[in-house]
Amino acid sequence: MTTYVYDTSDQAMLNVGWLAPDYAYRTGIVDDRVIDALKVLSGAYENQMRGFHYCEFCDADRIWIPDGPGGEARVWLGSAEIRVEGEDGTLYASPNLIIHYITEHRYCPPEEFCRAAVRTAGIETTGPLTVVE
């Protein structure tokens, strides 16, 4: 939840999900609605980079998720960002690799970010979306 500084965007944003092995991060259970929302939003390719950032927690190589109506296309994780807006207007930016961090490394993003992702994707947001361990 630090100030976003990765590009010259004219909008103030907060970072969520830039993880590194030398720093502790929240773990817990994240509702499937959040993961579904992030998968939908990952196809937007915000701030697309030319290379890939690999997961520093495991040896996974060129991580991707299926995309498109039949899942025939791929969204490569580690090369772009997901940006969402909270109900209060707060903007959040996360690496699209956040999907891998949540599903494989039990990362639990802040509840407000999860709500913003689900809301931005147009998914129902009743009830809690995270349980911190």
C-alpha positions as CSV (number, residue, x, y, z in Angstrom):
1,M,0.0,0.0,0.0
2,T,2.9,2.3,-0.8
3,T,2.7,5.1,-3.4
4,Y,2.9,3.8,-7.0
5,V,6.0,5.0,-8.8
6,Y,6.5,2.6,-11.7
7,D,5.4,4.9,-14.5
8,T,4.5,8.5,-15.0
9,S,0.8,8.2,-14.5
10,D,-0.9,11.4,-13.6
11,Q,-3.2,9.6,-11.1
12,A,-2.1,8.8,-7.6
13,M,-2.2,5.0,-7.0
14,L,-1.3,2.6,-4.3
15,N,0.9,-0.5,-4.8
16,V,-0.5,-3.9,-3.9
17,G,1.3,-7.3,-4.4
18,W,4.8,-6.4,-5.3
19,L,6.4,-9.2,-3.3
20,A,10.0,-10.2,-2.7
21,P,11.5,-13.1,-0.6
22,D,13.3,-10.7,1.7
23,Y,10.1,-9.1,3.0
24,A,7.2,-10.8,4.9
25,Y,3.7,-10.6,3.4
26,R,0.2,-11.3,4.6
27,T,-1.0,-14.8,4.1
28,G,-4.5,-16.1,4.3
29,I,-7.5,-17.3,2.4
30,V,-8.7,-15.2,-0.6
31,D,-12.3,-15.7,-1.9
32,D,-12.5,-17.3,-5.4
33,R,-14.4,-14.2,-6.5
34,V,-11.2,-12.1,-6.1
35,I,-9.2,-14.6,-8.1
36,D,-11.9,-14.7,-10.8
37,A,-12.0,-10.9,-10.9
38,L,-8.2,-10.6,-11.2
39,K,-8.2,-13.2,-14.1
40,V,-10.8,-11.2,-15.9
41,L,-8.9,-7.9,-15.4
42,S,-5.5,-9.4,-16.3
43,G,-6.5,-9.3,-20.0
44,A,-6.4,-5.5,-20.0
45,Y,-2.5,-5.5,-20.0
46,E,-2.1,-2.2,-18.1
47,N,1.5,-0.9,-18.3
48,Q,2.7,-3.8,-20.4
49,M,6.4,-4.5,-20.2
50,R,8.7,-5.9,-22.8
51,G,10.1,-8.7,-20.6
52,F,8.9,-10.9,-17.8
53,H,9.3,-10.9,-14.1
54,Y,9.6,-14.4,-12.8
55,C,8.3,-15.6,-9.4
56,E,11.1,-15.2,-6.9
57,F,9.5,-17.7,-4.5
58,C,9.4,-20.8,-6.7
59,D,11.0,-22.1,-10.0
60,A,7.8,-21.6,-12.1
61,D,8.7,-20.6,-15.6
62,R,6.7,-18.2,-17.7
63,I,3.5,-18.4,-15.8
64,W,0.2,-17.9,-17.8
65,I,-3.5,-18.3,-17.3
66,P,-6.1,-19.1,-20.0
67,D,-8.0,-16.2,-21.5
68,G,-10.8,-15.7,-24.0
69,P,-14.2,-17.3,-24.3
70,G,-12.9,-20.9,-24.7
71,G,-9.6,-20.3,-22.8
72,E,-7.7,-20.7,-26.1
73,A,-5.6,-17.6,-25.6
74,R,-3.0,-17.0,-22.8
75,V,-2.3,-14.1,-20.5
76,W,1.3,-14.2,-19.5
77,L,1.8,-13.2,-15.9
78,G,4.8,-11.1,-14.8
79,S,4.7,-8.7,-17.7
80,A,1.8,-6.2,-17.0
81,E,-0.3,-4.7,-14.2
82,I,-3.8,-4.9,-13.0
83,R,-5.4,-1.5,-12.0
84,V,-8.6,-1.2,-10.1
85,E,-10.6,1.6,-8.5
86,G,-12.1,1.4,-5.0
87,E,-15.6,2.6,-4.2
88,D,-14.0,5.6,-2.5
89,G,-12.0,6.5,-5.7
90,T,-8.7,5.1,-4.4
91,L,-6.7,3.6,-7.3
92,Y,-4.6,0.5,-6.9
93,A,-2.0,-1.1,-9.1
94,S,-0.6,-4.6,-8.8
95,P,1.6,-6.8,-11.0
96,N,-0.6,-9.4,-12.8
97,L,1.7,-12.0,-11.2
98,I,-0.5,-11.3,-8.1
99,I,-2.7,-14.1,-9.3
100,H,0.1,-16.6,-8.9
101,Y,1.1,-15.1,-5.6
102,I,-2.4,-15.6,-4.2
103,T,-3.0,-19.1,-5.7
104,E,0.4,-20.6,-5.1
105,H,2.0,-18.7,-2.2
106,R,-1.1,-17.8,-0.1
107,Y,-0.6,-14.1,-0.5
108,C,-3.6,-12.2,1.0
109,P,-4.0,-8.7,-0.4
110,P,-5.7,-6.0,1.6
111,E,-9.5,-6.4,1.8
112,E,-10.0,-2.9,0.2
113,F,-8.0,-4.0,-2.9
114,C,-9.9,-7.2,-3.2
115,R,-13.2,-5.3,-3.0
116,A,-12.0,-2.9,-5.7
117,A,-11.0,-5.8,-8.0
118,V,-14.3,-7.6,-7.6
119,R,-16.2,-4.4,-8.1
120,T,-14.2,-3.4,-11.1
121,A,-14.8,-6.8,-12.7
122,G,-18.6,-6.5,-12.0
123,I,-18.8,-9.4,-9.6
124,E,-21.1,-9.4,-6.6
125,T,-19.2,-8.2,-3.4
126,T,-21.3,-9.2,-0.5
127,G,-19.5,-10.6,2.5
128,P,-15.8,-10.7,3.4
129,L,-13.3,-11.5,0.6
130,T,-10.3,-12.4,2.7
131,V,-9.4,-14.2,5.9
132,V,-5.9,-13.3,7.3
133,E,-4.0,-16.1,9.0
